[in-house]
Amino acid sequence: MNPILNKLKISLPEGVISFSPEDLERCSHDKYIGASNPPQAVAFPSDTQQIATILQFANTHQIPVTPRGAGVGYCGGATPVRNGIVLSLERMNQILEISSEDFIVITQPGVITAQLQAEVEKKGLFYPPDPAGRAESSIGGNISTNAGGPRCLKYGVTRDYILGLTVVLADGTICYLGGRTHKNKTGFDLCRFFVGAEGMLGIVTEAILKLIPLPPFRACLSAGFLSMTDAAKAIRSVFRSGLLPSAMELADKFTLQAAWKRTGSDIFKDSGAHLILELDGQEQSVCAEILQAHEHLLRAGARSLQIARGNNECENIWAIRREFSYGLRDTGLKKINHDIVIPRGKLEEYFEFTDSLQQKYGIPIACFGHAGDGNIHTNIMIKPDNQQQTEISRELTQAIFQQVLNWGGKITGEHGIGLSKLPWWELATTPEERLLHQRIKKALDPQNILNPGKFIQND
Ligand SMILES: Cc1cc2nc3c(=O)[nH]c(=O)nc-3n(C[C@H](O)[C@H](O)[C@H](O)COP(=O)(O)OP(=O)(O)OC[C@H]3O[C@@H](n4cnc5c(N)ncnc54)[C@H](O)[C@@H]3O)c2cc1C
């Protein structure tokens, strides 16, 4: 046991600091299979003050601190590469207030996203950001990765719902930023510094989130297409029609086959691509608009179409979508998972490009995801422990990222940089952007104790 960390343990209530091998192992990685490293201790604080005490201590002794939400990030963001303390927010899991008058929820960071959504929906309120892993992810993790999801097409991503944050800085200073109003132009928008910061600028210990009225009705279309490029053309024609669906999600044949195997469903067995389109709002208008969308998709070449009306029928359609990631994992192949984002107008070219790479290299590239946003989960599927395919996967990643950047896209739309995209950080940013990141980091965390070893190299 590290004597300095033991001193911290004694200064806090019983059970806050753990050295148990099970806790150290569990908190040594997230869902990114490429990296695991054990911390020396795991802290399980239950309030903001305890976090301030831990950070003051860590800052004084220059001990690395890596925050952790639910640990279901996809890029190694919560992996403590420099050992030290993992600061787990899992015990701070209370919803503190839901206000139907002010349309806000005040929550601790360890609350699971789907639980928060279910609680506000009981009051007729709506928190739209819906990462597909929401049954497991935490609100603090969503804020720190600026998580997106299918509904973000219409409603925006996590950052669009942050009204206020309580943040503990590296030296233990507690900052109360923003508030419960839906507008605020008092100084800089300081909350934004911490949204998507991947735990490198401060610890989010409380959040005030914006809510909107829960749309009373939804309907879905599930459409089969010959190819991904045909489906991408159909998405363009839906936008041209003036409709704004809440979600438009696309999956290719490889992804569908994996999901069929996992779920036993054989929806659109003969299709080369599958599009889910959802509309929400008042029942009468949704029912009229879903028929319009049906008409557009038919004209755009859909080979098979199903309409679902109301929650239960829609959820049946979404059930298969939520299994895409798990279905690919079940194939036994190693899934090198990217979440590139391209300008919307480049979708068709992107699918032609990944098709050509598959043909050239003979390795499947499974594409699915938030096509309406141009945010495509691009999974290079290689044989595990196959050195040659591992090397090819790096070449493929490089080719995909370079092409995406050439088109004005970005190498990550929602998962973050973490460790998985660290080798491409320089390729993806300008020197001026990197310098600005470094200056901000230096101002807020001069000793570089918060999540060190990630994309800001200040040491
Ligand atoms: C099946 C599946 C589907 C997914 N689908 C999506 C999707 O559709 N959209 C999407 O955006 N993501 C998706 N993800 C990725 C994942 O759900 C998100 O990245 C999510 O936001 C991670 O939340 P978490 O609580 O697990 O965070 P963690 O993995 O624990 O942490 C993520 C990062 O945030 C930091 N952090 C965590 N909590 C705090 C805090 N309180 N203060 C400061 N820093 C903190 C960590 O240090 C780390 O850098 C999916 C994951 C899975 C497994």
Ligand as a Chemical Component Dictionary entry (heavy atoms), coordinates in Angstrom:
data_LIG
# 
_chem_comp.id                   LIG 
_chem_comp.type                 NON-POLYMER 
_chem_comp.pdbx_formal_charge   0 
_chem_comp.three_letter_code    LIG 
# 
loop_
_chem_comp_atom.comp_id 
_chem_comp_atom.atom_id 
_chem_comp_atom.alt_atom_id 
_chem_comp_atom.type_symbol 
_chem_comp_atom.charge 
_chem_comp_atom.model_Cartn_x 
_chem_comp_atom.model_Cartn_y 
_chem_comp_atom.model_Cartn_z 
_chem_comp_atom.pdbx_ordinal 
LIG C1  C1  C 0 -23.102 -0.242 -26.572 1  
LIG C2  C2  C 0 -22.595 1.164  -26.524 2  
LIG C3  C3  C 0 -23.171 2.114  -27.356 3  
LIG C4  C4  C 0 -22.717 3.431  -27.319 4  
LIG N1  N1  N 0 -23.337 4.369  -28.095 5  
LIG C5  C5  C 0 -22.972 5.665  -27.994 6  
LIG C6  C6  C 0 -23.693 6.689  -28.717 7  
LIG O1  O1  O 0 -24.662 6.414  -29.441 8  
LIG N2  N2  N 0 -23.278 7.961  -28.570 9  
LIG C7  C7  C 0 -22.221 8.310  -27.757 10 
LIG O2  O2  O 0 -21.912 9.499  -27.644 11 
LIG N3  N3  N 0 -21.527 7.369  -27.091 12 
LIG C8  C8  C 0 -21.876 6.073  -27.176 13 
LIG N4  N4  N 0 -21.202 5.123  -26.469 14 
LIG C9  C9  C 0 -20.028 5.508  -25.681 15 
LIG C10 C10 C 0 -20.378 5.875  -24.214 16 
LIG O3  O3  O 0 -21.685 5.506  -23.887 17 
LIG C11 C11 C 0 -20.239 7.373  -23.978 18 
LIG O4  O4  O 0 -18.909 7.787  -24.249 19 
LIG C12 C12 C 0 -20.606 7.790  -22.550 20 
LIG O5  O5  O 0 -20.705 9.184  -22.476 21 
LIG C13 C13 C 0 -19.614 7.275  -21.516 22 
LIG O6  O6  O 0 -20.161 7.481  -20.239 23 
LIG P1  P1  P 0 -19.491 6.849  -18.954 24 
LIG O7  O7  O 0 -20.288 7.275  -17.782 25 
LIG O8  O8  O 0 -19.290 5.403  -19.120 26 
LIG O9  O9  O 0 -18.081 7.607  -18.946 27 
LIG P2  P2  P 0 -16.632 7.004  -18.708 28 
LIG O10 O10 O 0 -16.283 6.032  -19.762 29 
LIG O11 O11 O 0 -16.522 6.542  -17.301 30 
LIG O12 O12 O 0 -15.756 8.320  -18.882 31 
LIG C14 C14 C 0 -15.676 8.960  -20.127 32 
LIG C15 C15 C 0 -14.741 10.170 -20.003 33 
LIG O13 O13 O 0 -15.320 11.158 -19.154 34 
LIG C16 C16 C 0 -14.516 11.425 -17.995 35 
LIG N5  N5  N 0 -15.460 11.591 -16.889 36 
LIG C17 C17 C 0 -16.432 10.723 -16.494 37 
LIG N6  N6  N 0 -17.168 11.270 -15.516 38 
LIG C18 C18 C 0 -16.648 12.496 -15.263 39 
LIG C19 C19 C 0 -16.979 13.558 -14.353 40 
LIG N7  N7  N 0 -18.007 13.475 -13.506 41 
LIG N8  N8  N 0 -16.224 14.681 -14.373 42 
LIG C20 C20 C 0 -15.173 14.815 -15.229 43 
LIG N9  N9  N 0 -14.832 13.843 -16.109 44 
LIG C21 C21 C 0 -15.561 12.712 -16.131 45 
LIG C22 C22 C 0 -13.565 10.241 -17.902 46 
LIG O14 O14 O 0 -12.327 10.598 -17.319 47 
LIG C23 C23 C 0 -13.399 9.853  -19.359 48 
LIG O15 O15 O 0 -12.416 10.649 -19.957 49 
LIG C24 C24 C 0 -21.633 3.790  -26.473 50 
LIG C25 C25 C 0 -21.059 2.833  -25.643 51 
LIG C26 C26 C 0 -21.524 1.527  -25.661 52 
LIG C27 C27 C 0 -20.888 0.520  -24.749 53 
# 
loop_
_chem_comp_bond.comp_id 
_chem_comp_bond.atom_id_1 
_chem_comp_bond.atom_id_2 
_chem_comp_bond.value_order 
_chem_comp_bond.pdbx_ordinal 
LIG C1  C2  SING 1  
LIG C2  C3  SING 2  
LIG C2  C26 DOUB 3  
LIG C3  C4  DOUB 4  
LIG C4  N1  SING 5  
LIG C4  C24 SING 6  
LIG N1  C5  DOUB 7  
LIG C5  C6  SING 8  
LIG C5  C8  SING 9  
LIG C6  O1  DOUB 10 
LIG C6  N2  SING 11 
LIG N2  C7  SING 12 
LIG C7  O2  DOUB 13 
LIG C7  N3  SING 14 
LIG N3  C8  DOUB 15 
LIG C8  N4  SING 16 
LIG N4  C9  SING 17 
LIG N4  C24 SING 18 
LIG C9  C10 SING 19 
LIG C10 O3  SING 20 
LIG C10 C11 SING 21 
LIG C11 O4  SING 22 
LIG C11 C12 SING 23 
LIG C12 O5  SING 24 
LIG C12 C13 SING 25 
LIG C13 O6  SING 26 
LIG O6  P1  SING 27 
LIG P1  O7  DOUB 28 
LIG P1  O8  SING 29 
LIG P1  O9  SING 30 
LIG O9  P2  SING 31 
LIG P2  O10 DOUB 32 
LIG P2  O11 SING 33 
LIG P2  O12 SING 34 
LIG O12 C14 SING 35 
LIG C14 C15 SING 36 
LIG C15 O13 SING 37 
LIG C15 C23 SING 38 
LIG O13 C16 SING 39 
LIG C16 N5  SING 40 
LIG C16 C22 SING 41 
LIG N5  C17 SING 42 
LIG N5  C21 SING 43 
LIG C17 N6  DOUB 44 
LIG N6  C18 SING 45 
LIG C18 C19 SING 46 
LIG C18 C21 DOUB 47 
LIG C19 N7  SING 48 
LIG C19 N8  DOUB 49 
LIG N8  C20 SING 50 
LIG C20 N9  DOUB 51 
LIG N9  C21 SING 52 
LIG C22 O14 SING 53 
LIG C22 C23 SING 54 
LIG C23 O15 SING 55 
LIG C24 C25 DOUB 56 
LIG C25 C26 SING 57 
LIG C26 C27 SING 58 
# 
